[in-house]
Amino acid sequence: MTVYPGYPFTSRWFAPPARGGLRQHYLDEGSGAPLLFVHGNPSWSYLWRRPILALRDAFRCVAPDHIGMGLSDKPAPDRYPHTLASRVADLEALVGHLVGAHAAPERGWTLVVHDWGGPIGLAWAARHPGRVARLVILNTAAFPNPHGERVRPPLRLPLWLLRETALGGWLFRRNAFARGATWRPLGVRRRMPAEVRAAFLAPYDRPAHRVAVQRFVHDIPLRPGDAAWPVLRATGEALEGFAGLPALIAWGLRDPVFDPGILDEWRRRLPAARTVLYPHAGHYVLEDAHEQLVPALRAFLLDTGAAGEPGPGWVSPGTAPSSSVEKHDDHA
C-alpha cells in the first residue's frame, strides 16, 4: 500500500448512482460544522491534508477526489463524460449521500475551492445556495475570463500545445502536466520535498490513469461554444447570491495562471470577503504558504462562528478599514 506523507486519513468510497458502479474516493474526518474541500487539476485530496489535520478537531472535513483522479476509480474515456457538468453532478450526489445517509447537515456548509474546484464547487453551490454558509477561495475562478476570450501570452502557446497538437497527447502520456504542477516556478515557488511530490503524482502513475488530467485541460471553457461554457457562465451569474456571505480569499500572487485580474474580479464579486495575499506563493498556495494560510483559515472559520454566522471577530466590508486586505511575508 502506498504511503502518503502527512495523510493519515480513513479512505471512504461512494458510487454515484448515475456512474455505472464507478467509485469516488473521499475523506470524511472530524465532527462539527461541515467543510467541503474541492480540488482541481491535476491535484487530489492530498492537497487538503494540512487544513484537514488542523481543523478536524472542530469541524467535519469532507474532501472528495474527482472520478479519474486521486484514489477514485479511473475509467476509460468511454466510461465517464469527464466534463464540468459531470463533476458538478458527482459532487451533488456525494453531498446528498452524506446528508441522507451519514448525518451530515443540510445547511451550514463551508465551501473551500482551488483551481478547477472553483467552477465545480460554486456550480454545486448555485444549485443549493441554502446549504452554503461561507466561502474560501484559493487561486481559482468560477466565472468567464475577465480578460475576455484573450488567453494571456505566457499561457497561449502551452495551452494550444496541450489541447490542439499531437505533442500535447505525448506530454500527457509522459505525465508532464502533473509533473510540471509540482515544479518551480510552474505550480510552486518553493521546492516540494521529494516524498510530497511523489504523493501528488502517485495516482497518475501510468497513461491509463491520466485520462482525467488530460480531459480537464480539454474542457477549459475559453469562449462561447465550448462545452463547459454554459455551466461556467451560469455559475458566474449566480455568484451575486453569495456576495453577502462571509468569505476568505487567500491568494498566491506568483500564480502564472490565476493572475491579479482574476483576484480583482473575485474581490468585486465578493465584497464581504476578507482577502489575504501571499506575495511569494504560487498556484499551489497551500504548499508554498501553509504556515500562514492554515492558521488564517482556522481564524476565519472561528471568527465567523461554528455554523457560518458572523461572530464577534468578523469585520464586514461596511466597517472594514483598508487593512481588511492582508499581505503576508511568506518568503521561504
C-alpha positions, -999 to +999 in steps of 0.1 A: +000+000+000+013+034-010+020+057+020+013+094+015+032+116+040+010+138+062-022+120+050-032+097+079-069+096+070-095+069+065-104+063+029-141+061+020-158+054-013-192+063-028-206+050-060-227+078-076-259+061-090-255+076-124-219+063-129-224+026-135-206+014-105-176+038-106-164+046-072-155+081-059-130+083-031-134+108-003-123+118+031-148+125+060-128+135+091-139+151+123-172+164+135-189+198+137-199+223+111-191+207+077-163+220+054-163+208+018-129+209+001-130+207-037-097+202-055-087+210-091-065+196-118-040+178-115-042+176-077-063+155-054-075+154-018-038+152-008-038+190-014-060+194+017-040+173+041-028+202+062-061+221+067-079+188+075-053+179+101-056+214+116-094+216+116-109+181+122-108+188+159-136+213+155-151+208+120-163+179+098-139+179+068-152+163+036-127+161+007-136+141-025-113+130-053-130+136-086-136+104-106-105+097-126-083+115-101-066+108-067-077+075-052-111+074-071-117+049-099-100+059-132-124+050-160-115+048-197-127+077-218-158+059-229-170+051-194-172+086-180-180+120-196-151+139-180-170+172-182-176+201-158-213+192-157-205+156-147-181+168-119-209+190-105-234+162-107-209+139-088-204+165-061-241+170-058-246+132-054-219+128-028-232+156-006-267+143-009-255+109+001-238+123+032-269+143+042-292+114+036-272+085+049-244+098+071-260+125+093-244+155+075-264+187+080-284+201+051-272+236+059-241+254+072-215+241+047-183+260+041-171+256+006-133+256+001-121+256-035-089+256-055-082+257-093-110+237-111-126+232-077-139+267-081-162+261-111-172+227-097-178+238-062-195+271-070-217+255-096-228+230-069-234+259-046-255+277-072-278+246-072-280+245-034-275+281-022-293+274+011-267+249+021-237+272+018-227+294+048-192+305+039-167+305+010-130+301+009-114+309-024-078+298-032-064+307-067-093+297-088-121+312-110-158+305-113-168+330-140-157+337-176-122+351-180-123+388-170-097+394-197-123+383-223-115+355-248-079+366-250-055+340-235-026+357-218+007+353-238+025+332-213-003+306-215-013+308-251+014+285-265+013+259-238-025+257-238-025+254-276+001+226-275-017+207-248-052+210-264-046+210-302-014+191-311-001+155-311+027+168-289+001+176-262-011+140-262+025+128-258+031+152-229+001+139-211+012+103-217+045+113-201+027+129-172+044+162-180+013+183-169+011+168-134+048+168-130+051+204-141+025+214-115+049+202-088+079+221-101+092+256-096+081+280-110+051+265-127+030+253-097+051+262-067+077+288-058+094+267-031+108+233-037+085+204-028+101+176-007+106+146-029+082+124-009+054+151-012+059+155-049+058+117-053+024+117-034+009+143-056+020+122-087+012+087-074-024+085-086-012+092-122+014+065-124+006+053-159-011+067-191-044+050-184-046+068-151-041+102-167-072+104-188-090+128-164-060+151-162-060+155-200-097+158-203-098+186-176-075+207-198-095+200-229-127+210-211-114+245-201-141+269-213-124+297-232-153+310-253-190+306-260-195+273-278-171+254-256-189+225-239-184+238-203-192+275-212-229+274-202-221+260-168-193+285-162-214+314-173-244+304-151-221+299-122-207+334-126-241+349-128-251+330-096-222+345-075-243+376-068-264+355-045-233+347-023-220+383-022-230+389+014-216+356+028-185+356+050-157+347+026-120+343+027-099+349-004-064+336+001-042+341-029-007+332-041+004+362-062+030+343-081+005+321-099+011+321-137-025+311-145-048+329-119-034+364-122-042+396-103-070+404-127-089+373-116-082+381-080-097+416-086-128+400-101-133+379-071-130+409-048-155+427-069-180+398-068-175+390-031-173+424-014-177+408+020-146+388+016-115+390+038-085+389+015-051+375+024-023+378-001+009+358-002+034+376-024+058+348-028+034+319-032+024+303-065-005+283-077-004+257-050-007+283-024-013+257+003+022+242-004+040+275-006+024+293+023+007+267+045+025+280+076+005+313+073-026+301+054-038+273+076-039+294+107-056+322+087-082+297+076-088+285+111-091+320+124-116+329+096-137+299+105-137+306+142-144+343+136-174+336+116-190+311+141-194+274+143-222+274+117-210+301+094-228+330+111-206+361+116-190+361+151-175+388+171-142+387+152-158+393+118-154+427+102-179+434+074-169+455+044-191+483+056-170+489+086-136+474+075-106+497+073-082+494+044-063+468+063-090+443+055-067+432+028-037+415+045-004+408+028+019+382+044+056+378+043+056+342+031+091+341+017+106+306+021 
